[in-house]
């Protein structure tokens, strides 16, 4: 099973975001109720591996059509803002 790539991320205030690209090695999506990027946080310093392209390591959104046993099966995802939260914009209720 391949981990999906984070194709784009509009959450430019996140420590892992550099030029709208996520550089965490892997992110976690969801808190069971919302498809938020659970890895998102703000700090004055940047983090992650500047050479890495993030992947989805886990997804807590069991009701998403891309979710199989809490693993994302989408070919790639996009992260952006929904209601002032960094959310997985690829989330699609089953």
C-alpha positions in Angstrom: 0.0 0.0 0.0 1.4 3.4 -1.0 0.8 6.4 1.1 -0.9 9.2 -0.8 1.1 12.4 -1.5 0.0 15.8 -0.2 -0.2 17.5 -3.6 -0.7 20.9 -2.2 -1.2 22.7 1.1 -2.7 26.2 1.4 -1.9 26.3 5.1 1.2 28.5 4.7 1.3 29.4 8.4 2.1 25.8 9.3 5.6 24.9 10.4 5.8 22.2 7.7 4.6 24.5 4.8 7.2 26.1 2.5 5.8 27.7 -0.7 2.5 25.9 -0.4 4.2 22.5 -0.1 4.1 20.3 3.0 7.5 19.0 4.1 6.4 16.8 7.0 7.4 13.2 6.3 3.7 12.1 6.9 0.6 13.8 8.2 -2.4 12.6 10.0 -5.9 13.6 8.8 -9.0 13.9 11.0 -10.2 14.0 14.5 -13.1 11.7 13.8 -15.6 14.6 13.4 -13.6 16.9 11.1 -11.2 16.2 8.2 -8.6 18.6 9.6 -4.9 18.2 9.2 -4.0 16.9 12.7 -0.4 17.7 12.0 -0.9 21.4 11.4 0.5 23.8 13.9 2.1 27.2 14.0 5.5 28.3 15.3 8.0 30.9 14.4 10.5 28.3 13.1 9.9 26.0 10.1 10.2 22.2 10.4 10.2 19.1 8.4 12.6 17.9 5.7 12.9 20.5 3.0 13.7 17.8 0.5 10.6 15.6 1.4 7.2 15.7 0.0 4.6 14.8 2.6 2.4 11.8 2.5 -0.8 10.8 4.4 0.3 8.5 7.2 -3.1 8.0 8.8 -6.6 9.1 8.4 -9.2 9.1 11.2 -12.1 9.8 8.9 -13.7 6.4 8.6 -16.7 7.9 6.8 -14.6 9.1 3.8 -14.9 7.3 0.6 -11.1 7.2 0.3 -10.7 5.6 3.7 -10.0 1.9 4.1 -9.2 0.7 7.6 -8.1 4.2 8.6 -5.7 4.4 5.6 -6.2 6.9 2.8 -6.5 5.3 -0.6 -6.8 8.6 -2.6 -3.9 9.0 -5.1 -3.1 12.3 -3.5 -4.8 15.0 -1.3 -4.9 18.8 -1.0 -5.0 20.6 2.3 -6.6 24.0 2.6 -8.8 26.1 4.9 -12.4 25.2 5.7 -14.0 27.2 8.5 -10.6 28.6 9.5 -9.1 25.2 10.0 -6.6 23.4 7.9 -8.6 20.5 6.4 -8.2 17.8 3.9 -10.0 19.2 0.8 -10.1 15.7 -0.8 -12.3 14.4 2.0 -15.5 13.0 0.5 -18.2 11.6 2.8 -19.1 8.0 1.9 
